[in-house]
């Protein structure tokens, strides 16, 4: 992809965690803008606290900061039936919160059969049984809420579905719900040296096949550390090998302004570095930010 013109591309909405010690929605929204963010993770709010939800929605809208995501990080494939049921109910409530606050999406992973690590690898995670149960879980969550604004999405992972553009397409078709959408994290599907070295091609494939369903993306980077086996490590954007020009251009070519959310960094200084790198890379390739 070459550099894009203003007429060809949508602006990108960059976002990330903030470190302001405040619980006031207006102060939080203003801090996002001070940092150059136009997208945000949803601040803490309980579904029953309608006044706070409205205050968050109003404050962030007044600063032109969209709520990109409500995280729902629970294992809805937990091997313990009681935990699985409780986790599923939690995710339903998080999607309901996303709908009430006007977030772009509620996002979780499809889960794992691993009994020790809620997101960990397990041979069953790649089975037809896991796929079928994932379809049923997504339908159950969406049908319980019936959202009209927020979407529900699974984050891509390297050792369970969806682990590629093709597997996400299969899920979209099988789940068959308008409220099911796509969340992109390119780093999460880099699970081999081939994908690592061809990460620009992987990115282009994801966006070409899934673009019309993409509602939010995560921003991080990967370094390949030499060991006696394959070992990728998450690093600050700009310190790894992810082709950020391709990533940013792919987001800019989407049919709507799409949030690009920094995550998994240690402190405000690291987020400052990552944010500056992304904005400079965008400037270099003609991508605008809101």
Buried (B, 14 or more C-beta within 10 A) or exposed (E): BEEBEEEEBBBBBBBBBBEBEEEEBBEBBBBBBEBBBBBBBBBEBEBEBEEBBBBBBEBBEEBEBBBBBBBBBBBBBBBEEEBBEEBBBBBBBBBBBBBBBBBBBBBBBBBBBBEEEBBBBBEBBBBEEBBEBBBEBBBBBBEBBEBEEBBBBBBBBBBBBBBBBEBBBBBBEBBEBEBBBBBBBBBBBBBEEEBBEBBBEBBBBBBEBBBEBBBBBBBBBBBBEEEEEEEBEBBBBBBBBBBBBBBBBBBBBBEEBBBBBBBBBEEBEBBBBBBEBBBEBBEEBBBBBB
